[in-house]
Amino acid sequence: MLEPLHDYVLLKKEKEEKMTTSGIVLTSIKEPSKLATVIKIGKEVISPEYTIGDKVLFKERDGIRMKSGDEEYIVVPDKDIIAVDK
């Protein structure tokens, strides 16, 4: 597993729902979710207001994406995490 360096945070992107619970396939094009789960926190992040396992809202503009299997991860600077889903 990647270890984020400096003030970066490793996030696991939330999967987009492609089917409703009743089995209807969703085909509309919408903006992808900006929610992700915190997986690891770099050692230079000082007093984060979130912990590992929290769902956070983040700005994607500077993020670096990667895929592992069917999971999508993104590494973002700590300053790009803008809210915590409590």
Secondary structure as GFF3:
##gff-version 3
##sequence-region A 1 86
A	DSSP	beta_strand	8	13	.	.	.	ID=ss1
A	DSSP	beta_strand	35	41	.	.	.	ID=ss2
A	DSSP	beta_strand	55	58	.	.	.	ID=ss3
A	DSSP	beta_strand	64	68	.	.	.	ID=ss4
A	DSSP	beta_strand	71	77	.	.	.	ID=ss5
A	DSSP	three_ten_helix	78	80	.	.	.	ID=ss6
A	DSSP	beta_strand	81	85	.	.	.	ID=ss7
###
